[in-house]
């Protein structure tokens, strides 16, 4: 019997905007902590409809600021 071949397509597209849950995972924090950082204006969030989204560039910049302030 011939085996059936299945094509697997792997998407190389990485999302630039993350929802609050994914942003928290990216930072290694909780959703509550990410929201509190937004409320304290320490982290930039944007609105996309009713959703809050976070740009990877802003998240990386936030981490860099933390590293500089710790030094």
N, CA, C and O atoms as a Tripos MOL2 file, in Angstrom:
@<TRIPOS>MOLECULE
protein
  284   283    71     0     0
PROTEIN
NO_CHARGES

@<TRIPOS>ATOM
      1 N           0.8210   -1.1900    0.0000 N.3       1 UNK1
      2 CA          0.0000    0.0000    0.0000 C.3       1 UNK1
      3 C           0.8630    1.2510    0.0000 C.2       1 UNK1
      4 O           1.8880    1.3220    0.6770 O.2       1 UNK1
      5 N           0.4300    2.2200   -0.7640 N.am      2 UNK2
      6 CA          1.1400    3.4900   -0.8340 C.3       2 UNK2
      7 C           0.7310    4.3740    0.3370 C.2       2 UNK2
      8 O          -0.4420    4.4590    0.6990 O.2       2 UNK2
      9 N           1.7370    5.0320    0.9190 N.am      3 UNK3
     10 CA          1.4390    5.9430    2.0240 C.3       3 UNK3
     11 C           0.9640    7.2770    1.4780 C.2       3 UNK3
     12 O           1.4180    7.7360    0.4300 O.2       3 UNK3
     13 N           0.0600    7.8790    2.1950 N.am      4 UNK4
     14 CA         -0.4630    9.1830    1.8120 C.3       4 UNK4
     15 C           0.5090   10.2590    2.2920 C.2       4 UNK4
     16 O           0.9120   10.2620    3.4550 O.2       4 UNK4
     17 N           0.8780   11.1610    1.4050 N.am      5 UNK5
     18 CA          1.7670   12.2430    1.7860 C.3       5 UNK5
     19 C           0.9360   13.4570    2.1680 C.2       5 UNK5
     20 O          -0.0250   13.8190    1.4900 O.2       5 UNK5
     21 N           1.3290   14.0650    3.2520 N.am      6 UNK6
     22 CA          0.6300   15.2460    3.7500 C.3       6 UNK6
     23 C           1.6070   16.4060    3.7390 C.2       6 UNK6
     24 O           2.7010   16.3140    4.2950 O.2       6 UNK6
     25 N           1.2140   17.4820    3.1130 N.am      7 UNK7
     26 CA          2.0550   18.6840    3.0750 C.3       7 UNK7
     27 C           1.8200   19.4880    4.3520 C.2       7 UNK7
     28 O           0.6810   19.7300    4.7510 O.2       7 UNK7
     29 N           2.9030   19.8880    4.9730 N.am      8 UNK8
     30 CA          2.8240   20.7150    6.1710 C.3       8 UNK8
     31 C           3.3740   22.0840    5.8130 C.2       8 UNK8
     32 O           4.5090   22.2160    5.3570 O.2       8 UNK8
     33 N           2.5560   23.0900    6.0270 N.am      9 UNK9
     34 CA          2.9590   24.4620    5.7370 C.3       9 UNK9
     35 C           3.2370   25.1500    7.0650 C.2       9 UNK9
     36 O           2.3650   25.2300    7.9300 O.2       9 UNK9
     37 N           4.4410   25.6360    7.2150 N.am     10 UNK10
     38 CA          4.8310   26.3310    8.4390 C.3      10 UNK10
     39 C           4.8850   27.8140    8.1200 C.2      10 UNK10
     40 O           5.5910   28.2490    7.2110 O.2      10 UNK10
     41 N           4.1400   28.5640    8.8730 N.am     11 UNK11
     42 CA          4.0990   30.0110    8.6590 C.3      11 UNK11
     43 C           5.2960   30.6500    9.3500 C.2      11 UNK11
     44 O           5.5410   30.4100   10.5320 O.2      11 UNK11
     45 N           6.0270   31.4520    8.6180 N.am     12 UNK12
     46 CA          7.1770   32.1550    9.1660 C.3      12 UNK12
     47 C           6.7900   33.5510    9.6500 C.2      12 UNK12
     48 O           7.6520   34.3100   10.0930 O.2      12 UNK12
     49 N           5.5300   33.8890    9.5720 N.am     13 UNK13
     50 CA          5.0780   35.2160    9.9710 C.3      13 UNK13
     51 C           4.9360   35.2620   11.4890 C.2      13 UNK13
     52 O           4.2040   34.4730   12.0850 O.2      13 UNK13
     53 N           5.6410   36.1880   12.0900 N.am     14 UNK14
     54 CA          5.5530   36.3980   13.5350 C.3      14 UNK14
     55 C           4.6560   37.6050   13.7840 C.2      14 UNK14
     56 O           4.8300   38.6370   13.1360 O.2      14 UNK14
     57 N           3.7090   37.5030   14.6990 N.am     15 UNK15
     58 CA          2.8470   38.6660   14.9580 C.3      15 UNK15
     59 C           3.6320   39.7880   15.6300 C.2      15 UNK15
     60 O           4.4470   39.5400   16.5190 O.2      15 UNK15
     61 N           3.3850   41.0020   15.2070 N.am     16 UNK16
     62 CA          4.0490   42.1560   15.8180 C.3      16 UNK16
     63 C           3.2490   42.6670   17.0080 C.2      16 UNK16
     64 O           3.8190   43.1700   17.9760 O.2      16 UNK16
     65 N           1.9280   42.5390   16.9360 N.am     17 UNK17
     66 CA          1.0590   42.9930   18.0160 C.3      17 UNK17
     67 C           0.5880   41.7950   18.8220 C.2      17 UNK17
     68 O           0.1220   40.8010   18.2640 O.2      17 UNK17
     69 N           0.7130   41.8980   20.1390 N.am     18 UNK18
     70 CA          0.3140   40.8120   21.0330 C.3      18 UNK18
     71 C          -0.8420   41.2660   21.9080 C.2      18 UNK18
     72 O          -0.9130   42.4330   22.2960 O.2      18 UNK18
     73 N          -1.7440   40.3510   22.2180 N.am     19 UNK19
     74 CA         -2.7920   40.6690   23.1820 C.3      19 UNK19
     75 C          -2.1850   40.6540   24.5870 C.2      19 UNK19
     76 O          -1.0110   40.3220   24.7520 O.2      19 UNK19
     77 N          -2.9640   41.0060   25.5770 N.am     20 UNK20
     78 CA         -2.4270   41.1560   26.9300 C.3      20 UNK20
     79 C          -1.9050   39.8220   27.4730 C.2      20 UNK20
     80 O          -0.9010   39.8010   28.1850 O.2      20 UNK20
     81 N          -2.5540   38.7380   27.1550 N.am     21 UNK21
     82 CA         -2.1100   37.4200   27.6330 C.3      21 UNK21
     83 C          -0.7620   37.0490   27.0200 C.2      21 UNK21
     84 O           0.1310   36.5710   27.7200 O.2      21 UNK21
     85 N          -0.6180   37.2680   25.7210 N.am     22 UNK22
     86 CA          0.6390   36.9500   25.0500 C.3      22 UNK22
     87 C           1.7560   37.9100   25.4650 C.2      22 UNK22
     88 O           2.9120   37.5030   25.5790 O.2      22 UNK22
     89 N           1.4180   39.1690   25.6890 N.am     23 UNK23
     90 CA          2.4130   40.1370   26.1580 C.3      23 UNK23
     91 C           2.9210   39.7460   27.5430 C.2      23 UNK23
     92 O           4.1130   39.8570   27.8280 O.2      23 UNK23
     93 N           2.0170   39.2920   28.3940 N.am     24 UNK24
     94 CA          2.4180   38.8430   29.7240 C.3      24 UNK24
     95 C           3.3550   37.6370   29.6260 C.2      24 UNK24
     96 O           4.3630   37.5720   30.3300 O.2      24 UNK24
     97 N           3.0260   36.7000   28.7670 N.am     25 UNK25
     98 CA          3.8870   35.5340   28.5770 C.3      25 UNK25
     99 C           5.2460   35.9540   28.0260 C.2      25 UNK25
    100 O           6.2730   35.4230   28.4480 O.2      25 UNK25
    101 N           5.2640   36.8950   27.0960 N.am     26 UNK26
    102 CA          6.5040   37.3910   26.4970 C.3      26 UNK26
    103 C           7.4090   38.0190   27.5540 C.2      26 UNK26
    104 O           8.6280   37.8460   27.5230 O.2      26 UNK26
    105 N           6.7960   38.7570   28.4980 N.am     27 UNK27
    106 CA          7.5640   39.4190   29.5510 C.3      27 UNK27
    107 C           7.8270   38.5190   30.7550 C.2      27 UNK27
    108 O           8.6180   38.8690   31.6300 O.2      27 UNK27
    109 N           7.1730   37.3700   30.8040 N.am     28 UNK28
    110 CA          7.3180   36.4960   31.9620 C.3      28 UNK28
    111 C           6.6030   37.0610   33.1710 C.2      28 UNK28
    112 O           7.0670   36.9140   34.3020 O.2      28 UNK28
    113 N           5.4790   37.7050   32.9320 N.am     29 UNK29
    114 CA          4.7010   38.3570   33.9900 C.3      29 UNK29
    115 C           3.2670   37.8520   33.9430 C.2      29 UNK29
    116 O           2.9030   37.0640   33.0700 O.2      29 UNK29
    117 N           2.4640   38.3100   34.8830 N.am     30 UNK30
    118 CA          1.0480   37.9570   34.8820 C.3      30 UNK30
    119 C           0.2680   38.9950   34.0830 C.2      30 UNK30
    120 O           0.7500   40.1010   33.8410 O.2      30 UNK30
    121 N          -0.9250   38.6280   33.6830 N.am     31 UNK31
    122 CA         -1.8050   39.5630   32.9760 C.3      31 UNK31
    123 C          -2.0920   40.7580   33.8730 C.2      31 UNK31
    124 O          -2.0770   41.8990   33.4110 O.2      31 UNK31
    125 N          -2.3500   40.5080   35.1410 N.am     32 UNK32
    126 CA         -2.6370   41.5860   36.0850 C.3      32 UNK32
    127 C          -1.4630   42.5660   36.1740 C.2      32 UNK32
    128 O          -1.6740   43.7780   36.2110 O.2      32 UNK32
    129 N          -0.2300   42.0510   36.2080 N.am     33 UNK33
    130 CA          0.9410   42.9230   36.3050 C.3      33 UNK33
    131 C           1.0960   43.7670   35.0370 C.2      33 UNK33
    132 O           1.4150   44.9520   35.1260 O.2      33 UNK33
    133 N           0.8790   43.1850   33.8820 N.am     34 UNK34
    134 CA          0.9610   43.9390   32.6260 C.3      34 UNK34
    135 C          -0.0790   45.0460   32.6240 C.2      34 UNK34
    136 O           0.2240   46.1780   32.2470 O.2      34 UNK34
    137 N          -1.2880   44.7380   33.0360 N.am     35 UNK35
    138 CA         -2.3330   45.7830   33.0820 C.3      35 UNK35
    139 C          -1.9710   46.8860   34.0650 C.2      35 UNK35
    140 O          -2.2170   48.0610   33.7920 O.2      35 UNK35
    141 N          -1.3890   46.5260   35.2070 N.am     36 UNK36
    142 CA         -1.0060   47.5500   36.1820 C.3      36 UNK36
    143 C           0.1260   48.4270   35.6320 C.2      36 UNK36
    144 O           0.1820   49.6160   35.9430 O.2      36 UNK36
    145 N           1.0220   47.8610   34.8250 N.am     37 UNK37
    146 CA          2.0650   48.6650   34.1910 C.3      37 UNK37
    147 C           1.4640   49.6580   33.2000 C.2      37 UNK37
    148 O           1.9450   50.7840   33.0800 O.2      37 UNK37
    149 N           0.4210   49.2470   32.4930 N.am     38 UNK38
    150 CA         -0.2680   50.1520   31.5630 C.3      38 UNK38
    151 C          -0.9590   51.2700   32.3410 C.2      38 UNK38
    152 O          -0.8680   52.4380   31.9630 O.2      38 UNK38
    153 N          -1.6460   50.9170   33.4200 N.am     39 UNK39
    154 CA         -2.3460   51.9300   34.2250 C.3      39 UNK39
    155 C          -1.3720   52.9390   34.8160 C.2      39 UNK39
    156 O          -1.6950   54.1190   34.9500 O.2      39 UNK39
    157 N          -0.1690   52.4670   35.1710 N.am     40 UNK40
    158 CA          0.8530   53.3420   35.7360 C.3      40 UNK40
    159 C           1.6320   54.0910   34.6460 C.2      40 UNK40
    160 O           2.5550   54.8470   34.9490 O.2      40 UNK40
    161 N           1.2570   53.8780   33.3840 N.am     41 UNK41
    162 CA          1.8980   54.5110   32.2230 C.3      41 UNK41
    163 C           3.3760   54.1600   32.1070 C.2      41 UNK41
    164 O           4.1810   54.9660   31.6390 O.2      41 UNK41
    165 N           3.7240   52.9480   32.5370 N.am     42 UNK42
    166 CA          5.0930   52.4590   32.3860 C.3      42 UNK42
    167 C           5.2400   51.5780   31.1530 C.2      42 UNK42
    168 O           6.3550   51.2860   30.7200 O.2      42 UNK42
    169 N           4.1170   51.1590   30.5920 N.am     43 UNK43
    170 CA          4.1070   50.3000   29.4100 C.3      43 UNK43
    171 C           3.0430   50.8200   28.4510 C.2      43 UNK43
    172 O           1.9300   51.1480   28.8650 O.2      43 UNK43
    173 N           3.3880   50.8920   27.1810 N.am     44 UNK44
    174 CA          2.4870   51.4350   26.1650 C.3      44 UNK44
    175 C           1.5690   50.3350   25.6380 C.2      44 UNK44
    176 O           2.0270   49.2550   25.2650 O.2      44 UNK44
    177 N           0.2790   50.6210   25.6120 N.am     45 UNK45
    178 CA         -0.7070   49.7210   25.0190 C.3      45 UNK45
    179 C          -1.5290   50.5250   24.0170 C.2      45 UNK45
    180 O          -1.7140   51.7330   24.1640 O.2      45 UNK45
    181 N          -2.0120   49.8330   23.0080 N.am     46 UNK46
    182 CA         -2.8620   50.4710   22.0000 C.3      46 UNK46
    183 C          -4.2160   49.7760   22.0060 C.2      46 UNK46
    184 O          -4.3450   48.6490   22.4840 O.2      46 UNK46
    185 N          -5.1970   50.4420   21.4830 N.am     47 UNK47
    186 CA         -6.5260   49.8600   21.3390 C.3      47 UNK47
    187 C          -6.7380   49.4070   19.9070 C.2      47 UNK47
    188 O          -6.4650   50.1480   18.9630 O.2      47 UNK47
    189 N          -7.2210   48.1990   19.7540 N.am     48 UNK48
    190 CA         -7.6320   47.6840   18.4520 C.3      48 UNK48
    191 C          -9.0610   47.1890   18.6690 C.2      48 UNK48
    192 O          -9.2950   46.0460   19.0640 O.2      48 UNK48
    193 N          -9.9970   48.0800   18.4010 N.am     49 UNK49
    194 CA        -11.3810   47.7800   18.7590 C.3      49 UNK49
    195 C         -11.4960   47.8390   20.2720 C.2      49 UNK49
    196 O         -11.1450   48.8490   20.8820 O.2      49 UNK49
    197 N         -11.9830   46.7680   20.8830 N.am     50 UNK50
    198 CA        -12.0960   46.7020   22.3460 C.3      50 UNK50
    199 C         -10.8850   46.0420   22.9820 C.2      50 UNK50
    200 O         -10.7790   45.9760   24.2070 O.2      50 UNK50
    201 N          -9.9780   45.5570   22.1560 N.am     51 UNK51
    202 CA         -8.8180   44.8290   22.6640 C.3      51 UNK51
    203 C          -7.6350   45.7540   22.9080 C.2      51 UNK51
    204 O          -7.4260   46.7220   22.1770 O.2      51 UNK51
    205 N          -6.8710   45.4470   23.9370 N.am     52 UNK52
    206 CA         -5.5950   46.1050   24.1590 C.3      52 UNK52
    207 C          -4.5380   45.2680   23.4740 C.2      52 UNK52
    208 O          -4.5120   44.0490   23.6390 O.2      52 UNK52
    209 N          -3.6670   45.8990   22.7080 N.am     53 UNK53
    210 CA         -2.5780   45.1830   22.0470 C.3      53 UNK53
    211 C          -1.2620   45.8790   22.3620 C.2      53 UNK53
    212 O          -1.2170   47.0750   22.6510 O.2      53 UNK53
    213 N          -0.1990   45.0970   22.2960 N.am     54 UNK54
    214 CA          1.1290   45.5670   22.6470 C.3      54 UNK54
    215 C           2.0700   45.2980   21.4830 C.2      54 UNK54
    216 O           2.0900   44.1970   20.9330 O.2      54 UNK54
    217 N           2.8430   46.3000   21.1150 N.am     55 UNK55
    218 CA          3.8220   46.1790   20.0440 C.3      55 UNK55
    219 C           5.0840   45.5360   20.6300 C.2      55 UNK55
    220 O           5.5340   45.9150   21.7120 O.2      55 UNK55
    221 N           5.6460   44.5710   19.9190 N.am     56 UNK56
    222 CA          6.8690   43.9130   20.3730 C.3      56 UNK56
    223 C           8.0080   44.9160   20.5760 C.2      56 UNK56
    224 O           8.8260   44.7520   21.4820 O.2      56 UNK56
    225 N           8.0600   45.9450   19.7420 N.am     57 UNK57
    226 CA          9.1060   46.9640   19.8730 C.3      57 UNK57
    227 C           8.9800   47.6700   21.2180 C.2      57 UNK57
    228 O           9.9830   47.9160   21.8870 O.2      57 UNK57
    229 N           7.7500   47.9980   21.6170 N.am     58 UNK58
    230 CA          7.5200   48.6560   22.9090 C.3      58 UNK58
    231 C           7.8570   47.7320   24.0720 C.2      58 UNK58
    232 O           8.4080   48.1800   25.0770 O.2      58 UNK58
    233 N           7.5330   46.4520   23.9500 N.am     59 UNK59
    234 CA          7.8490   45.4970   25.0060 C.3      59 UNK59
    235 C           9.3630   45.3510   25.1630 C.2      59 UNK59
    236 O           9.8730   45.2950   26.2830 O.2      59 UNK59
    237 N          10.0740   45.2890   24.0450 N.am     60 UNK60
    238 CA         11.5340   45.1960   24.1000 C.3      60 UNK60
    239 C          12.1470   46.4590   24.6930 C.2      60 UNK60
    240 O          13.1070   46.3830   25.4590 O.2      60 UNK60
    241 N          11.5970   47.6200   24.3430 N.am     61 UNK61
    242 CA         12.0860   48.8820   24.8960 C.3      61 UNK61
    243 C          11.8480   48.9370   26.4040 C.2      61 UNK61
    244 O          12.6890   49.4440   27.1460 O.2      61 UNK61
    245 N          10.7180   48.4230   26.8550 N.am     62 UNK62
    246 CA         10.4210   48.3740   28.2870 C.3      62 UNK62
    247 C          11.4590   47.5280   29.0230 C.2      62 UNK62
    248 O          11.9380   47.9160   30.0890 O.2      62 UNK62
    249 N          11.8040   46.3800   28.4590 N.am     63 UNK63
    250 CA         12.8040   45.5110   29.0810 C.3      63 UNK63
    251 C          14.1650   46.2100   29.1220 C.2      63 UNK63
    252 O          14.8770   46.1220   30.1220 O.2      63 UNK63
    253 N          14.5250   46.8980   28.0460 N.am     64 UNK64
    254 CA         15.7960   47.6200   28.0290 C.3      64 UNK64
    255 C          15.8350   48.7180   29.0990 C.2      64 UNK64
    256 O          16.8650   48.9210   29.7420 O.2      64 UNK64
    257 N          14.7080   49.4280   29.2890 N.am     65 UNK65
    258 CA         14.6560   50.4480   30.3440 C.3      65 UNK65
    259 C          14.8350   49.8180   31.7170 C.2      65 UNK65
    260 O          15.5060   50.3850   32.5790 O.2      65 UNK65
    261 N          14.2430   48.6590   31.9260 N.am     66 UNK66
    262 CA         14.4020   47.9600   33.2060 C.3      66 UNK66
    263 C          15.8570   47.5760   33.4350 C.2      66 UNK66
    264 O          16.3730   47.6990   34.5460 O.2      66 UNK66
    265 N          16.5130   47.1130   32.3840 N.am     67 UNK67
    266 CA         17.9090   46.7110   32.5200 C.3      67 UNK67
    267 C          18.8080   47.9110   32.8380 C.2      67 UNK67
    268 O          19.7360   47.8020   33.6400 O.2      67 UNK67
    269 N          18.5280   49.0530   32.2040 N.am     68 UNK68
    270 CA         19.3380   50.2490   32.4650 C.3      68 UNK68
    271 C          19.1220   50.7710   33.8790 C.2      68 UNK68
    272 O          20.0700   51.2110   34.5290 O.2      68 UNK68
    273 N          17.8780   50.7240   34.3620 N.am     69 UNK69
    274 CA         17.6020   51.2390   35.7050 C.3      69 UNK69
    275 C          18.1530   50.3170   36.7910 C.2      69 UNK69
    276 O          18.3840   50.7580   37.9170 O.2      69 UNK69
    277 N          18.3650   49.0520   36.4660 N.am     70 UNK70
    278 CA         18.8970   48.0980   37.4330 C.3      70 UNK70
    279 C          20.4270   48.2010   37.5400 C.2      70 UNK70
    280 O          21.0240   47.7570   38.5210 O.2      70 UNK70
    281 N          21.0350   48.7850   36.5250 N.am     71 UNK71
    282 CA         22.5090   48.8470   36.5070 C.3      71 UNK71
    283 C          23.0490   49.9570   37.3660 C.2      71 UNK71
    284 O          24.2630   50.1360   37.4530 O.2      71 UNK71
@<TRIPOS>BOND
     1     1     2 1
     2     2     3 1
     3     3     4 2
     4     3     5 am
     5     5     6 1
     6     6     7 1
     7     7     8 2
     8     7     9 am
     9     9    10 1
    10    10    11 1
    11    11    12 2
    12    11    13 am
    13    13    14 1
    14    14    15 1
    15    15    16 2
    16    15    17 am
    17    17    18 1
    18    18    19 1
    19    19    20 2
    20    19    21 am
    21    21    22 1
    22    22    23 1
    23    23    24 2
    24    23    25 am
    25    25    26 1
    26    26    27 1
    27    27    28 2
    28    27    29 am
    29    29    30 1
    30    30    31 1
    31    31    32 2
    32    31    33 am
    33    33    34 1
    34    34    35 1
    35    35    36 2
    36    35    37 am
    37    37    38 1
    38    38    39 1
    39    39    40 2
    40    39    41 am
    41    41    42 1
    42    42    43 1
    43    43    44 2
    44    43    45 am
    45    45    46 1
    46    46    47 1
    47    47    48 2
    48    47    49 am
    49    49    50 1
    50    50    51 1
    51    51    52 2
    52    51    53 am
    53    53    54 1
    54    54    55 1
    55    55    56 2
    56    55    57 am
    57    57    58 1
    58    58    59 1
    59    59    60 2
    60    59    61 am
    61    61    62 1
    62    62    63 1
    63    63    64 2
    64    63    65 am
    65    65    66 1
    66    66    67 1
    67    67    68 2
    68    67    69 am
    69    69    70 1
    70    70    71 1
    71    71    72 2
    72    71    73 am
    73    73    74 1
    74    74    75 1
    75    75    76 2
    76    75    77 am
    77    77    78 1
    78    78    79 1
    79    79    80 2
    80    79    81 am
    81    81    82 1
    82    82    83 1
    83    83    84 2
    84    83    85 am
    85    85    86 1
    86    86    87 1
    87    87    88 2
    88    87    89 am
    89    89    90 1
    90    90    91 1
    91    91    92 2
    92    91    93 am
    93    93    94 1
    94    94    95 1
    95    95    96 2
    96    95    97 am
    97    97    98 1
    98    98    99 1
    99    99   100 2
   100    99   101 am
   101   101   102 1
   102   102   103 1
   103   103   104 2
   104   103   105 am
   105   105   106 1
   106   106   107 1
   107   107   108 2
   108   107   109 am
   109   109   110 1
   110   110   111 1
   111   111   112 2
   112   111   113 am
   113   113   114 1
   114   114   115 1
   115   115   116 2
   116   115   117 am
   117   117   118 1
   118   118   119 1
   119   119   120 2
   120   119   121 am
   121   121   122 1
   122   122   123 1
   123   123   124 2
   124   123   125 am
   125   125   126 1
   126   126   127 1
   127   127   128 2
   128   127   129 am
   129   129   130 1
   130   130   131 1
   131   131   132 2
   132   131   133 am
   133   133   134 1
   134   134   135 1
   135   135   136 2
   136   135   137 am
   137   137   138 1
   138   138   139 1
   139   139   140 2
   140   139   141 am
   141   141   142 1
   142   142   143 1
   143   143   144 2
   144   143   145 am
   145   145   146 1
   146   146   147 1
   147   147   148 2
   148   147   149 am
   149   149   150 1
   150   150   151 1
   151   151   152 2
   152   151   153 am
   153   153   154 1
   154   154   155 1
   155   155   156 2
   156   155   157 am
   157   157   158 1
   158   158   159 1
   159   159   160 2
   160   159   161 am
   161   161   162 1
   162   162   163 1
   163   163   164 2
   164   163   165 am
   165   165   166 1
   166   166   167 1
   167   167   168 2
   168   167   169 am
   169   169   170 1
   170   170   171 1
   171   171   172 2
   172   171   173 am
   173   173   174 1
   174   174   175 1
   175   175   176 2
   176   175   177 am
   177   177   178 1
   178   178   179 1
   179   179   180 2
   180   179   181 am
   181   181   182 1
   182   182   183 1
   183   183   184 2
   184   183   185 am
   185   185   186 1
   186   186   187 1
   187   187   188 2
   188   187   189 am
   189   189   190 1
   190   190   191 1
   191   191   192 2
   192   191   193 am
   193   193   194 1
   194   194   195 1
   195   195   196 2
   196   195   197 am
   197   197   198 1
   198   198   199 1
   199   199   200 2
   200   199   201 am
   201   201   202 1
   202   202   203 1
   203   203   204 2
   204   203   205 am
   205   205   206 1
   206   206   207 1
   207   207   208 2
   208   207   209 am
   209   209   210 1
   210   210   211 1
   211   211   212 2
   212   211   213 am
   213   213   214 1
   214   214   215 1
   215   215   216 2
   216   215   217 am
   217   217   218 1
   218   218   219 1
   219   219   220 2
   220   219   221 am
   221   221   222 1
   222   222   223 1
   223   223   224 2
   224   223   225 am
   225   225   226 1
   226   226   227 1
   227   227   228 2
   228   227   229 am
   229   229   230 1
   230   230   231 1
   231   231   232 2
   232   231   233 am
   233   233   234 1
   234   234   235 1
   235   235   236 2
   236   235   237 am
   237   237   238 1
   238   238   239 1
   239   239   240 2
   240   239   241 am
   241   241   242 1
   242   242   243 1
   243   243   244 2
   244   243   245 am
   245   245   246 1
   246   246   247 1
   247   247   248 2
   248   247   249 am
   249   249   250 1
   250   250   251 1
   251   251   252 2
   252   251   253 am
   253   253   254 1
   254   254   255 1
   255   255   256 2
   256   255   257 am
   257   257   258 1
   258   258   259 1
   259   259   260 2
   260   259   261 am
   261   261   262 1
   262   262   263 1
   263   263   264 2
   264   263   265 am
   265   265   266 1
   266   266   267 1
   267   267   268 2
   268   267   269 am
   269   269   270 1
   270   270   271 1
   271   271   272 2
   272   271   273 am
   273   273   274 1
   274   274   275 1
   275   275   276 2
   276   275   277 am
   277   277   278 1
   278   278   279 1
   279   279   280 2
   280   279   281 am
   281   281   282 1
   282   282   283 1
   283   283   284 2
@<TRIPOS>SUBSTRUCTURE
     1 UNK1         2 RESIDUE 1 A UNK
     2 UNK2         6 RESIDUE 1 A UNK
     3 UNK3        10 RESIDUE 1 A UNK
     4 UNK4        14 RESIDUE 1 A UNK
     5 UNK5        18 RESIDUE 1 A UNK
     6 UNK6        22 RESIDUE 1 A UNK
     7 UNK7        26 RESIDUE 1 A UNK
     8 UNK8        30 RESIDUE 1 A UNK
     9 UNK9        34 RESIDUE 1 A UNK
    10 UNK10       38 RESIDUE 1 A UNK
    11 UNK11       42 RESIDUE 1 A UNK
    12 UNK12       46 RESIDUE 1 A UNK
    13 UNK13       50 RESIDUE 1 A UNK
    14 UNK14       54 RESIDUE 1 A UNK
    15 UNK15       58 RESIDUE 1 A UNK
    16 UNK16       62 RESIDUE 1 A UNK
    17 UNK17       66 RESIDUE 1 A UNK
    18 UNK18       70 RESIDUE 1 A UNK
    19 UNK19       74 RESIDUE 1 A UNK
    20 UNK20       78 RESIDUE 1 A UNK
    21 UNK21       82 RESIDUE 1 A UNK
    22 UNK22       86 RESIDUE 1 A UNK
    23 UNK23       90 RESIDUE 1 A UNK
    24 UNK24       94 RESIDUE 1 A UNK
    25 UNK25       98 RESIDUE 1 A UNK
    26 UNK26      102 RESIDUE 1 A UNK
    27 UNK27      106 RESIDUE 1 A UNK
    28 UNK28      110 RESIDUE 1 A UNK
    29 UNK29      114 RESIDUE 1 A UNK
    30 UNK30      118 RESIDUE 1 A UNK
    31 UNK31      122 RESIDUE 1 A UNK
    32 UNK32      126 RESIDUE 1 A UNK
    33 UNK33      130 RESIDUE 1 A UNK
    34 UNK34      134 RESIDUE 1 A UNK
    35 UNK35      138 RESIDUE 1 A UNK
    36 UNK36      142 RESIDUE 1 A UNK
    37 UNK37      146 RESIDUE 1 A UNK
    38 UNK38      150 RESIDUE 1 A UNK
    39 UNK39      154 RESIDUE 1 A UNK
    40 UNK40      158 RESIDUE 1 A UNK
    41 UNK41      162 RESIDUE 1 A UNK
    42 UNK42      166 RESIDUE 1 A UNK
    43 UNK43      170 RESIDUE 1 A UNK
    44 UNK44      174 RESIDUE 1 A UNK
    45 UNK45      178 RESIDUE 1 A UNK
    46 UNK46      182 RESIDUE 1 A UNK
    47 UNK47      186 RESIDUE 1 A UNK
    48 UNK48      190 RESIDUE 1 A UNK
    49 UNK49      194 RESIDUE 1 A UNK
    50 UNK50      198 RESIDUE 1 A UNK
    51 UNK51      202 RESIDUE 1 A UNK
    52 UNK52      206 RESIDUE 1 A UNK
    53 UNK53      210 RESIDUE 1 A UNK
    54 UNK54      214 RESIDUE 1 A UNK
    55 UNK55      218 RESIDUE 1 A UNK
    56 UNK56      222 RESIDUE 1 A UNK
    57 UNK57      226 RESIDUE 1 A UNK
    58 UNK58      230 RESIDUE 1 A UNK
    59 UNK59      234 RESIDUE 1 A UNK
    60 UNK60      238 RESIDUE 1 A UNK
    61 UNK61      242 RESIDUE 1 A UNK
    62 UNK62      246 RESIDUE 1 A UNK
    63 UNK63      250 RESIDUE 1 A UNK
    64 UNK64      254 RESIDUE 1 A UNK
    65 UNK65      258 RESIDUE 1 A UNK
    66 UNK66      262 RESIDUE 1 A UNK
    67 UNK67      266 RESIDUE 1 A UNK
    68 UNK68      270 RESIDUE 1 A UNK
    69 UNK69      274 RESIDUE 1 A UNK
    70 UNK70      278 RESIDUE 1 A UNK
    71 UNK71      282 RESIDUE 1 A UNK
